[in-house]
Amino acid sequence: MSSEEVRPGPSRSAPLIQRVGIYAAVLLAGLLLGFVPMWVRASQCASSLAEAEHHLGLARMQGQLASAAIDARRGDYEPARQAASQFFTALRAEADKGEASALTQAQRGGVQPLFAERDEIITLLARSDPASADRLSDLYASYRKIVSG
């Protein structure tokens, strides 16, 4: 036997494994290049959605208060009382969220005096008092000033 026959030849499986590893790395890099922009876009969309939901919540509260004022002006005191109660409940829940609230710190401070009027307005509506319409209109103007300012 010659010495060439005894020495093992270069392994053909090592370059194959290296090539498969390189292909896998290239494939993984390609997938990541496609994934990262989609992830960034999804993150932006989620942020936009959260902002839109915050604005929607504020608009709903404003709508409830406007509905209460209109109903009271028309003499429909029970629907006005219900809408006013829903407004105050939603506003309290939003104000109590703290930093997660759709209201800024200044707005949360601004709405606190509105809660002082809650019981009196609800009582006026329960008694079908026409003065409740003016109180609700004033409350609506105050709320709009606080939220939009």
C-alpha positions in Angstrom: 0.0 0.0 0.0 1.2 3.4 -0.8 1.0 6.3 1.6 -1.5 8.0 -0.6 -4.0 5.2 -0.2 -3.7 5.3 3.6 -4.2 9.0 4.0 -7.8 10.0 4.1 -8.9 12.3 1.3 -10.5 15.7 1.9 -14.0 15.3 3.2 -16.7 16.3 0.7 -19.4 16.6 3.5 -17.7 19.6 5.1 -18.1 22.0 2.1 -21.7 20.8 1.7 -22.4 21.6 5.4 -20.8 25.0 5.0 -22.8 25.8 1.9 -26.1 24.8 3.5 -25.1 27.0 6.5 -24.4 29.9 4.2 -27.7 29.4 2.4 -29.6 29.2 5.6 -27.9 32.4 6.9 -28.7 34.2 3.6 -32.3 33.0 3.8 -32.6 34.2 7.4 -31.2 37.6 6.5 -33.6 37.9 3.7 -36.5 37.0 5.9 -35.4 39.6 8.5 -35.0 42.2 5.8 -38.7 41.6 4.9 -39.8 41.4 8.5 -38.3 44.5 10.0 -40.1 47.0 7.7 -43.4 45.2 8.3 -42.8 45.3 12.0 -42.1 49.0 11.9 -45.2 49.6 9.9 -47.3 47.5 12.3 -45.9 49.5 15.2 -46.8 52.8 13.5 -50.3 51.5 12.8 -50.8 50.4 16.4 -49.7 53.8 17.6 -52.1 55.6 15.2 -54.9 53.3 16.3 -54.4 54.0 19.9 -54.4 57.8 19.2 -57.6 57.5 17.2 -59.2 55.5 20.0 -58.3 58.2 22.5 -59.9 60.9 20.3 -62.9 58.7 19.7 -63.4 58.3 23.5 -63.3 62.0 24.0 -65.7 62.6 21.1 -68.1 60.0 22.5 -68.2 61.8 25.8 -68.8 65.1 24.1 -71.6 63.5 22.1 -73.2 62.1 25.3 -73.1 65.6 26.9 -74.5 67.3 23.7 -77.2 64.7 23.6 -78.1 65.3 27.2 -78.2 69.1 26.6 -80.4 68.7 23.5 -82.8 66.3 25.2 -83.2 68.6 28.2 -83.8 71.5 25.9 -86.6 69.5 24.2 -88.1 68.5 27.6 -87.0 64.8 27.4 -85.5 64.8 30.9 -85.2 61.0 31.4 -83.0 60.4 28.3 -81.1 63.6 29.2 -80.5 62.3 32.7 -79.3 58.9 31.4 -76.9 60.6 28.8 -75.6 63.0 31.5 -75.0 60.1 33.9 -73.2 58.2 31.1 -71.1 61.3 30.4 -70.0 61.7 34.0 -69.3 58.0 34.4 -67.1 57.9 31.3 -65.4 61.1 32.2 -64.6 59.8 35.7 -63.2 56.6 34.3 -61.1 58.5 31.8 -59.8 60.9 34.5 -58.9 58.0 36.8 -56.7 56.3 34.2 -53.9 58.7 35.0 -51.1 58.7 32.4 -52.9 56.1 30.3 -55.8 58.6 29.8 -56.7 60.3 26.6 -56.8 63.5 28.7 -53.6 65.3 29.3 -52.5 66.3 32.8 -53.9 69.8 32.3 -57.2 68.5 30.9 -57.5 66.0 33.9 -57.1 69.0 36.2 -59.5 71.0 34.2 -62.3 68.4 34.3 -62.2 68.0 38.1 -64.5 71.0 38.8 -67.1 69.6 36.4 -67.6 66.7 38.8 -68.9 69.1 41.4 -71.9 69.8 39.2 -72.8 66.2 38.6 -75.2 65.6 41.5 -77.0 68.9 41.0 -77.5 68.4 37.3 -78.7 64.8 37.7 -81.1 66.0 40.4 -82.5 68.8 38.2 -83.0 66.3 35.4 -84.7 63.8 37.7 -87.1 66.6 38.8 -87.7 67.6 35.1 -86.5 71.1 35.9 -86.1 73.3 32.8 -83.1 75.0 34.4 -81.2 71.7 33.7 -81.0 72.6 30.0 -79.0 75.7 30.7 -76.8 74.0 33.1 -76.0 71.2 30.6 -75.3 73.8 27.9 -72.9 75.6 30.2 -71.3 72.3 31.1 -71.0 71.4 27.4 -69.2 74.7 26.7 -66.8 74.2 29.6 -66.0 70.6 28.6 -65.3 71.7 25.0 -63.1 74.5 26.2 -61.1 72.1 28.4 -60.7 69.3 25.8 -60.0 71.5 22.8 -57.8 74.0 24.6 
